[in-house]
């Protein structure tokens, strides 16, 4: 197992967790790593991937309840996201397969079978990783992450962001985002864990090339559910009770096609990890408890 190196961060981790740079064969990735709660038997380790414009901090409120259920949790910033490095202008390192290979490198560095969780964009990157090599994983949870491209309304939001990045700097785009209204209405990069200054800093840390490349991927992602269904892993589709990015009927149908466990978190939308973290953590841990070992 690669030895972690501790790093300072303006994004303090939850109590008991550590923020550090995970060294892998494909470079360093910023992670927040929380151990199992004292006196609790370890039941497994989970790797969690954030969504488009998101970061590892979006899982902040899951660490405590999952630690109490016996799960070590490692939340990661992908290449070019927040505190993980990546090129500013070159989009080629953000190709879907490249990002998928990053996930496999992270799994190899952690050195243990993992429960894999991907939120939104992170779910589609995780899916690509599983299709390349499922062997590092015990299970795979798609959190608010659909079978193919995003909804038309969300495509328009991505296009607006791409158009802005073509003519404005990252600080200028942030000011435009803030001017659009309160975070709970604007969503996207304006919403997440942290105070307004932390959210601003997170946005400025993102690499424009990463946003441009992954935004295009979200708008053109093919349906790969049939390929995924052929992989011998337990699957789990978890979402809020409402989702504008992939409507619930699409997520329900995907779960049927995958023969997956299905969790719908009441009173939550596209980010149940932020809206209802306790219920979300319970849904994850209940699923993992049913699949304690890697499929044989």
N, C-alpha and C positions, 0 to 999 in steps of 0.2 A: 504494500500500500504506500502511495506517495505521502510523505510527511507534509502536513499543512504548514504554511507560513502565516503567522499572524500579521494583520495589517490594520492601520488606523482607518477609520471611515467616518464621514459625517452622517451616516445612517446607522445609529446605534442598534445593535441586535437586541432581541428580546432577552429578558432575564435568563441567565444560565447558558445562552447560546454564544457562539463565537463567530466573528466575521473574519475571514481570511481569504487568501488567494490559493485556490486548489491548483496544484501543479499537475499538468497532464502532458501527454505526448503531443498535444496540439496547442500548447500554451497554457497560460494561467487564466483561471476564471474565478471571479469574485463569488463567494458563497456565504451563506449564513447557515451554521451547522449547530443543531441543538441536540443534546444527548437525551437519553431516556431519563425520566424523573427518578430521583433518588428513591431506592427501595422498590422500584418497579422492574419486573423482569423484561428484558429486551425481547420484543417480538419481531422486529424487522427494521429495515432502513428504507427511507423513501427519498427519491430525487424529484424535485418539483421545478418545472420550467414555466416562466411567466409568459404573458401574452404580449401583443403588439403595443408598443410604447410603455409597457410595464416593466417591472423589475422584481427581484427576489423579495423586496420589502412588502409586496402585495400579499405574501403568505405570512406576514408577521404574527397575526392573531391565531394562526393554526399551530404554532410551535408548542405552546403550553399544553393545550388539550391533547395533542398527539403524543407529546412526551409522557403525559399522564396515562395514556393507553399503552405505553410500551414501545413507541416508535421513535427512533432517531430520524430527524428530518434535515435534509440538506436542500436548501433553496438556492438556485444559481442564477446569476446574470449571464445570458448568452453572449456570444461574440458581438461586440459593439453596443450592448445594452448597458446602460448605467455605468457600473464600476468595472466591467470587463472590457479590455482593450479590443480595438478593431480599427480597420482603415476608415478614414473620413470620407474619401471620395471614390474608392474602388469598390464596386458592388460584387465582384466575382467571389470574394471569400464568404459572401452571404448567400450564395446559391443554396438551395434546399439541401442537397446532398452534403455540402460542406458543413452546414449547421447540424445535420444529422450525425455526421462523423464526430463533431464536437461532443455530442451527447454520449456517444459510445466511448470517447476518450475520458469523459468525466466519470462514467460508470467504471471504467477500468482503473482509474486513479483511486476511486473509493474502495475498490477491491472486495466487494461483497455483493451477493444477489440483492437486487433493488426492486421496490415497488415504484414504478414510474408514473408520474402525474404531469400532464401538460395542460395549461390553461389557454384556451383560445388559440392564438398562433402557436404557443408552446405545445399544444396538443398535436398540431399538424407536423411540427418539427419532430416531436417524439414519435409520431406514427412513422415518419420516414426512417428514423433510427431503428425502430422495431422491425421494419421491413428489410433493413440491411442486415440486422443481427439481433435476434430476440434473446439470445442465450444469457445476457447479463441480468435479465429481468424476471421477477416473480409474478408481476401483474402489470397491467397498463390501465390507467384511468384517464379518460378524455373528459376534462372539465370545461363545460361551455365551449366545446370545440366540435365543429360539425363535419359532415362527410365530404364536403367539397368547398367551392367558393363561398364567400360571404354574401349576405343579402344585398340587394340593389341599393338600399338606403345607406348601408355601410360602405359600399363601393364609392358612393358619392362623397362620403366623408374622407375616404382615403385619397380620392382624386383632389379634393380641396387641399389636403395636407401636402400632396406632391406638388401642386401648383404653387403653393406658398413657399415650399422649400426651394423652388426653382428661382425665385426672385428675392427672397428674404433670408436673413441670417437666422440661426437658431434662436438667439435672444429676441429678435423681432417677431418670429413666429410665436414664441411664448407669450409675448405681450398681446398679440392678436387673439390667442386662445383665451387668455384671462379676460379680455374685453368682451368676449362672447356671452358671458354670464356666469352664474355660480357653478362650481365644480359638479354638483349633483345633476345639473342640467346639461352641462357641456360634455362631461365624461371624458373618455380618452386620457391623454396625458395629464389633464387637470384633476383627475381623480385617482386616488391610490392611498397607500398608507403614508402618513407623514404630514407635517405642517406645510403651508404654502411655499416656504423657502426651500424645504427639502424636495418638494415636487418640482419646483423650478430648477433646482440643481440637477435632479434626475433627468429632466428633459434636456438640459444643456450637456449632460454627459453622454446622451445617446448620439451615435454617429449617424449623420444624414444618410450615408450610403446604406446603412442597415435598415433605416426606416423606408427608404425608397425600394430596396430590393424585396424586403419582406412584405411591404404593402402590395407590391405587384403580385407576389405569390398568393396572398390572401384573395386577390381579385380573380385569380385564374387557377386555383387549386383544383385538380381533377378528383373525381370520386374514386378513392382507393379502398373502399370498405371491403369489397370482395377479396382483395389481396390480404387485407389485415385479418379477415375472418379465417383465413387458412393458416394463420400463425397459431401455434399451440400455447397460448397464454390465456389466463382469465382476464376478461375485459369488464370495464365499468364505465358507464356513461353517467356523469353527474352534472347537474345544471341547476340554475334557479328556476322558479316557476314562470318566469317571463324572460325572453331573450330576443333582442332585435337583430342580433348578428346572425344567428341560426335559429329560426323559429322552432318552438318545441316539437311540433310534429316531425320535423326533420331529425331532431335528436332522438325522439322516440323510435322512429323507423330505423335509424342507424343502430340503436341498441338491439332491436329485434334481429337485424341482419348479422350483428356480431354475436348474438346469443349472450349478450352482456347483462350484468347486473345494472339496474337503473335506479338512480337516486335523484329525486326532485326536491330541492330545498325550498320550503315555503317562504314567501315574503322576500325572495332574493331574485336578482336579475342576472346580468351577464357575468358578474363577479361575486358569486356566492361566498367566496373566501373573504371578501370585504363586507358583504351585506349581512351574512349570517355565519360567522366563522365557527361557532360552537356546533351548529347543526351540520356544517360542511365537514368539520373534523370528525364528527360522529359517523357521517356517511362513509368517509374514507376508511376510518379505523374498523368499522363494522365489515366492510368489504375485505380489507386486508386480513382480519381475523379469520375469515372464511378460507383464506388462501395463504397459509403460513409458510408453505414450502414452494420451491421452484417446481414447475410441472416437469414430470419425468418423461 
